Amino acid sequence: MSVVKIGKRGTLVIPAEIRKQIKIKEGDEFLIDTSESGVMYIIRKPADFIEALKEAGQGIWIDPVNYVRGERETWQ
């Protein structure tokens, strides 16, 4: 975790090690938002929002039939 300071004009400098880790370069765009509790979220702006949303739920859905079959096998 890194500590950053806000500059006079509201600038926030992302530490070099983080910029290198996630391959940030000059001109990249990010989205920023906050939660009600004050947590700040910064994410890279997707080139295509539709494609980004398609990929957002990958891996969270399961086949319900196979899931139930697997659960029933554990009942013995």
N, C-alpha and C positions, 0 to 999 in steps of 0.2 A: 504494500500500500504506500502511496506517495502523498505528500502534503503539497498543496499548491496555494498560491495567493492570487487574489483578484487584483488586477492592475487599476490604475486611475480611471481608465475609460471602460471598465468592466471586462477587460481581457483576462482570459484564463489560459495559462501556458501549460500544455500537457507535457509532462516530463519525457525526456528523450527515450528512456528505456520503454515506456509505454508506446510512444509513437513508433518505435522500431518493432515492437512485439506485434502490433496490429496493423503495421504498414500504413501509417498515416503520412500523407504528403501534403505539401502546400496546395491549397485550393479544394481539398476534400470537404464535403458538406456533411454536417451532422444534425440530428434532431435532438432537442433537449426538452425535458418535461419534468415535473415534480409530482410527487404523491401528496396526499393530504397531510401526511406526517412529516413532510419536508425532505424526503429522499429525492435526490436528483438523478435522473436517468439521461444518459447521453448515448445515442446510437448512431451509427453511420447511416446517412440517408441512402435508401436503396435507389438504384438506377431505375428500377421498375417496381412500383408499389404492388401491382397485381401479382407478379412473380414472387415477390417477398412474402405476400400473404399466403400464396399457395404452399410455400415451403415452411411456413410458420408452425403448422400443426403436424408436420411429418413425424411419425414414430409415436404419437400419443394415442392413436386409435388402435384397438385390438379387434380381432375377429371374435365376436361374441359367442358364436357356436363353438369354436375351438376352446375358448376360455371356459365355458360351462362344462364341456366334456372333460377338460383337465381337472376342474374342481370336483366333479363327480367321481373321478378316479381316486381322489384322496379321501373319499368318505368311508372307505372300508376299514 
